[in-house]
Amino acid sequence: MTPHPDSVAAAEARVRQLAESFGGDPARWPEADRPDAEAWLAAHPAEARRLLEDARSLDRLLYAWEAPRPTAAATTRVQAAAPVQVRQSQRRSWVLTLTGGAALAAACLAGIVAAPRLVDPVLRPAAAPVYASDPDSILDEALTPWEAPVAESAMGVRS
Amino acid sequence: MAVRALTARKLPRLTALAARILGDATEAEDIAQESLIRAWRQAPVWRFGEARFDTWLHRVTLNLCRDRLRRVRPGGPQDLEALVDPGPAPDRGLEARDVGDRVAAAMAILPARQREAVVLCHYQEMGNIQAAAALGISVEALESLLSRGRRALRAALSDLVT
């Protein structure tokens, strides 16, 4: 079945918007738009080539602006700061936990039934306690839900 | 291992981000360091919600850049503005470095939000959802910023776009 001319025109307009906003590489267009956009590109190869090449000419130009790399000194400073910062933060979180526990015990002794509800949201540490003790283990545990495993072999630097 | 790996992976990325927002390599390095040090500080009590670690780091870095721009250069990155359209030297065409300088200058005069959107999507290679989250805006708003930003860049660099 031949697509309705209106839907073809709408698809073309959308492809133009995508190239104008996200550049000439369809792999970097929003995932939700890609199937329809790629179908239009495949069905109109000559127009697609012109449109994408136009966007790529600006992409190439933008890449001429190279970013500086961090110095070795900056890398050393950041790495050296990690153990100190992690331990200080860990100590603070334990102090909060202990303070919360003490407050809860005092409240219970005083017979205040509502005390746990009052104390809990304020004094509980911001996240589940981290039981690892060295900075690397803490970072590994903390990042696991959000980041791929922090193996050096998996490093991919894009700048 | 994690500290070394994260530093190797994120410090260049954050330095590049800050350099392109600020137009100053030294300040960019300071800000990238500060962002990672804040990450170390957060590690034992980490709670990113739904945000990815990389998005969180970008948000921290962008906020530090905005603070720096407000404090140090209320009028924006003026050093770079001076580079706008200098044209080629009389005895030679534009070389790669000159082109880079022209792009930097054109980026510097974009409105801040457009510059941030272009830097996140084009240079940091973020997807639209992640970039919108880093900027705290909708994906529609992000697309609008990108479209206007790239149009302005194309106009500013029209003599170089082939």
Interface residues (C-beta under 8 A of the other chain):
Chain A: Q17 E20 S21 F22 G23 R28 P30 E31 S57 L58 D59 L61 L62 A64 W65 E66 A67 P68 R69 P70 T71 A74 T75 R77 V78 Q79 A81 A82 P83 Q85 V86 Q88 S89 Q90 S93 P125 A126 A127 V130 P135 D136 S137 I138 L139 D140 A142 L143 W146 E147 V150 A151 E152 A154 M155 G156 V157 R158 S159
Chain B: M1 A2 V3 R4 A5 L6 T7 A8 R9 L11 P12 R13 T15 A16 A19 R20 A25 A28 E29 A32 Q33 L36 I37 W40 R41 Q42 A43 P44 V45 W46 R47 F48 A51 R52 F53 D54 A96 V99 G100 D101 V103 A104 M107 V118 C121 H122 Y123 Q124 E125 G127 N128 I129 V139 E143 L146 S147 R150 R151 L153 R154 L157 L160 V161 T162
